[in-house]
Amino acid sequence: MKKIFGCIMAIVMMLTFTSCVKIEWDDIINPEANFIYYYWKTCPHCIALHKTLVKKDIYSKNILEKKEVWKNPKNQEEFKELTDKLWLAPEDVWVPFLYIKSSKKHHIGEWNIVPILEAAIAEMWENK
């Protein structure tokens, strides 16, 4: 009985905590951007990446487009077309996913994406 009560309390606490955390998840449309970032709102890696991008103020640099692909059919279709064009097998496609237009390369995973965006911002500042 104690184990069941403990499990129920853990679930209630988890639901309470997740409902208190507010994350802004608006897509960013910026056709001139060199980077397209595809994400799911419920993906824990996307949530962690989003928090890092906010903390490092990367969204304000206008270097990327951000598109949700779980519940947005238009973005979903675009993402599928892109990954097909890149010859990626469905089992190799994950989010967070970053596509670099200029090099036609992609990167998957929060730890791969942040350094790339930071380097792009640094290069942007050097060229000013």
C-alpha positions as a LaTeX table, in Angstrom:
\begin{tabular}{lrrr}
\hline
Residue & $x$ (\AA) & $y$ (\AA) & $z$ (\AA) \\
\hline
Met1 & 0.00 & 0.00 & 0.00 \\
Lys2 & 2.86 & 2.38 & 0.80 \\
Lys3 & 4.41 & 1.76 & $-2.63$ \\
Ile4 & 1.13 & 2.59 & $-4.39$ \\
Phe5 & 0.70 & 5.75 & $-2.33$ \\
Gly6 & 4.32 & 6.73 & $-3.05$ \\
Cys7 & 3.82 & 6.23 & $-6.79$ \\
Ile8 & 0.61 & 8.25 & $-6.78$ \\
Met9 & 2.29 & 11.09 & $-4.86$ \\
Ala10 & 5.25 & 11.07 & $-7.27$ \\
Ile11 & 2.89 & 11.32 & $-10.24$ \\
Val12 & 0.89 & 14.14 & $-8.62$ \\
Met13 & 4.09 & 16.05 & $-7.81$ \\
Met14 & 5.42 & 15.57 & $-11.34$ \\
Leu15 & 2.17 & 16.80 & $-12.89$ \\
Thr16 & 2.09 & 19.77 & $-10.55$ \\
Phe17 & 5.69 & 20.71 & $-11.40$ \\
Thr18 & 5.27 & 20.36 & $-15.15$ \\
Ser19 & 2.10 & 22.45 & $-15.11$ \\
Cys20 & 3.95 & 25.25 & $-13.30$ \\
Val21 & 6.75 & 25.46 & $-15.86$ \\
Lys22 & 5.78 & 27.83 & $-18.65$ \\
Ile23 & 7.68 & 27.65 & $-21.91$ \\
Glu24 & 6.96 & 29.85 & $-24.89$ \\
Trp25 & 6.81 & 27.69 & $-28.00$ \\
Asp26 & 6.07 & 29.97 & $-30.90$ \\
Asp27 & 7.49 & 29.12 & $-34.30$ \\
Ile28 & 9.91 & 31.64 & $-35.73$ \\
Ile29 & 9.46 & 32.36 & $-39.41$ \\
Asn30 & 12.56 & 33.89 & $-40.95$ \\
Pro31 & 13.10 & 32.83 & $-44.60$ \\
Glu32 & 16.45 & 34.67 & $-44.74$ \\
Ala33 & 17.84 & 32.61 & $-41.85$ \\
Asn34 & 20.62 & 30.14 & $-42.62$ \\
Phe35 & 19.44 & 27.67 & $-39.97$ \\
Ile36 & 16.15 & 25.81 & $-39.59$ \\
Tyr37 & 15.50 & 24.25 & $-36.19$ \\
Tyr38 & 12.82 & 21.52 & $-36.07$ \\
Tyr39 & 11.44 & 20.46 & $-32.69$ \\
Trp40 & 8.60 & 18.82 & $-30.74$ \\
Lys41 & 7.05 & 20.70 & $-27.85$ \\
Thr42 & 7.05 & 17.57 & $-25.66$ \\
Cys43 & 10.57 & 16.33 & $-26.45$ \\
Pro44 & 12.77 & 16.60 & $-23.33$ \\
His45 & 15.85 & 17.29 & $-25.47$ \\
Cys46 & 14.00 & 20.06 & $-27.34$ \\
Ile47 & 12.87 & 21.55 & $-24.03$ \\
Ala48 & 16.45 & 21.54 & $-22.73$ \\
Leu49 & 17.72 & 23.06 & $-25.98$ \\
His50 & 14.99 & 25.70 & $-25.93$ \\
Lys51 & 15.96 & 26.72 & $-22.39$ \\
Thr52 & 19.62 & 26.96 & $-23.43$ \\
Leu53 & 18.78 & 29.05 & $-26.51$ \\
Val54 & 16.71 & 31.41 & $-24.35$ \\
Lys55 & 19.42 & 31.63 & $-21.68$ \\
Lys56 & 22.10 & 32.39 & $-24.30$ \\
Asp57 & 19.75 & 34.84 & $-26.08$ \\
Ile58 & 20.20 & 33.07 & $-29.41$ \\
Tyr59 & 16.63 & 33.57 & $-30.61$ \\
Ser60 & 17.09 & 37.33 & $-30.63$ \\
Lys61 & 19.99 & 37.12 & $-33.13$ \\
Asn62 & 17.60 & 36.36 & $-36.04$ \\
Ile63 & 19.77 & 33.57 & $-37.41$ \\
Leu64 & 17.25 & 30.75 & $-37.38$ \\
Glu65 & 13.78 & 29.58 & $-38.21$ \\
Lys66 & 12.08 & 27.43 & $-35.59$ \\
Lys67 & 9.39 & 24.96 & $-36.66$ \\
Glu68 & 7.32 & 22.56 & $-34.57$ \\
Val69 & 6.88 & 19.22 & $-36.37$ \\
Trp70 & 4.74 & 17.08 & $-34.07$ \\
Lys71 & 1.39 & 18.87 & $-34.29$ \\
Asn72 & 1.92 & 21.15 & $-37.28$ \\
Pro73 & 1.12 & 19.21 & $-40.49$ \\
Lys74 & 2.69 & 21.80 & $-42.79$ \\
Asn75 & 5.98 & 21.77 & $-40.87$ \\
Gln76 & 5.77 & 17.99 & $-40.62$ \\
Glu77 & 5.52 & 17.64 & $-44.40$ \\
Glu78 & 8.38 & 20.11 & $-44.94$ \\
Phe79 & 10.53 & 18.21 & $-42.45$ \\
Lys80 & 9.78 & 14.88 & $-44.14$ \\
Glu81 & 10.64 & 16.31 & $-47.57$ \\
Leu82 & 13.91 & 17.69 & $-46.21$ \\
Thr83 & 14.95 & 14.44 & $-44.52$ \\
Asp84 & 14.05 & 12.50 & $-47.67$ \\
Lys85 & 16.18 & 14.91 & $-49.72$ \\
Leu86 & 19.05 & 14.31 & $-47.28$ \\
Trp87 & 18.60 & 10.54 & $-47.77$ \\
Leu88 & 17.99 & 9.98 & $-44.06$ \\
Ala89 & 16.22 & 6.79 & $-43.02$ \\
Pro90 & 13.18 & 7.42 & $-40.80$ \\
Glu91 & 14.85 & 5.65 & $-37.86$ \\
Asp92 & 17.77 & 8.12 & $-38.10$ \\
Val93 & 15.58 & 11.22 & $-37.89$ \\
Trp94 & 15.17 & 12.76 & $-34.44$ \\
Val95 & 14.56 & 16.13 & $-32.89$ \\
Pro96 & 16.01 & 18.53 & $-32.08$ \\
Phe97 & 17.15 & 18.76 & $-35.69$ \\
Leu98 & 19.10 & 21.65 & $-37.18$ \\
Tyr99 & 19.45 & 22.13 & $-40.93$ \\
Ile100 & 22.07 & 24.52 & $-42.29$ \\
Lys101 & 20.90 & 25.92 & $-45.63$ \\
Ser102 & 24.28 & 27.19 & $-46.83$ \\
Ser103 & 26.12 & 23.89 & $-46.41$ \\
Lys104 & 23.10 & 21.57 & $-46.78$ \\
Lys105 & 24.23 & 19.77 & $-43.63$ \\
His106 & 22.21 & 18.73 & $-40.62$ \\
His107 & 22.85 & 18.12 & $-36.93$ \\
Ile108 & 20.76 & 16.19 & $-34.46$ \\
Gly109 & 20.78 & 16.60 & $-30.69$ \\
Glu110 & 20.91 & 19.48 & $-28.28$ \\
Trp111 & 24.65 & 19.13 & $-27.59$ \\
Asn112 & 25.52 & 19.38 & $-31.27$ \\
Ile113 & 23.29 & 22.35 & $-32.06$ \\
Val114 & 24.28 & 24.95 & $-29.45$ \\
Pro115 & 27.99 & 25.21 & $-30.44$ \\
Ile116 & 27.06 & 25.56 & $-34.11$ \\
Leu117 & 24.68 & 28.45 & $-33.41$ \\
Glu118 & 27.16 & 30.11 & $-31.05$ \\
Ala119 & 29.89 & 29.89 & $-33.71$ \\
Ala120 & 27.54 & 31.42 & $-36.29$ \\
Ile121 & 26.79 & 34.32 & $-33.95$ \\
Ala122 & 30.49 & 34.85 & $-33.23$ \\
Glu123 & 31.23 & 34.85 & $-36.97$ \\
Met124 & 28.40 & 37.30 & $-37.54$ \\
Trp125 & 29.93 & 39.70 & $-34.99$ \\
Glu126 & 33.42 & 39.32 & $-36.48$ \\
Asn127 & 32.14 & 40.25 & $-39.94$ \\
Lys128 & 30.47 & 43.46 & $-38.73$ \\
\hline
\end{tabular}
